[in-house]
Amino acid sequence: MLVLTRQLQLVYQFNMDLFYLSELNQTTGELVFSKKESKHINKVLRKKQGDKVRTTNGKGLEATIELTIVGTNQVHGNIVEAKMHQPLPYQLHIAIAPTKNNSRLEWFLEKATEIGIHQITPLLCAHSERKTIKQERLEKIIAAALKQSQQFYLPKLNSLTTFDSFVQENANGMIAHCREGIKPSLFSVASGNGNHTILIGPEGDFSEAEIALALAHNYQPIGLGNQRLRTETAALVACHTIALKAH
């Protein structure tokens, strides 16, 4: 059995763990981690004074923090090194009707964050079965996925908004609906750079009136394949397709 020395364990943990601190910037003096992050540093990772951890502010900054105080509920540290990461070459905004099953929307947010997304807007549509979201819980899921996947740009979760309001305020995008008709594939029309706004409907699809409104605001119908996809699967396929075009 391979036994890691304390030094090797520290190197492994340092490379693998990433913490999120929204107020972090390159001129920050002493940093104080949240109670939750402090407990993880102390109880789970068993970090000591003088150890280093990696932290991001979700705006591209990665900083190495040397710990100065390691308490049960509060950990302090100072920046010893910082660098900015380049953003993705594209901007992706997916507006999605919340799924009837909360866990399916949570799954999408987690995976989309891992793949690369910039904004998510929950849509209230004519055929929506879920008309509320747990904003704080969903934001925590996004932050956890950011850390797990070693990303440095935190996606923005917007408030729940009506379909009509969103389309009128965000013209020129793409809409994935299930109605018959000629629809080019997303892969064929998307690019690996630029801005992309994609509408993903509820389990019952968009209404005819919603599709008409989107078309009137310069939304292009697109296809995501020959299969009938669940809402969260369709959104993830769209996310992955844009990411593939960028590589």
Buried (B, 14 or more C-beta within 10 A) or exposed (E): EEEEEEEEEBEEBBEEBBBBBEEBEEEBEEBBBBEEBBBBBBEEBEBEEEBBBBBBBBBBBBBBBBBEEBEEEBBBBBBEEBEEEEEBEBBBBBBBBBBEBBEBBBBBBBBBBBBBBBBBBBBBBBBBBBEEBEEEEBBEBBBBBBBBBBBBBBBBBBEBBEBBEBBEEBEEBBBBBBEEEEBEEBBEBBEEEEEBBBBBBBBBBBBEEBBEBBEEBEBBBBBBEEEEBBBBBBBBBBBBBBBEBBE
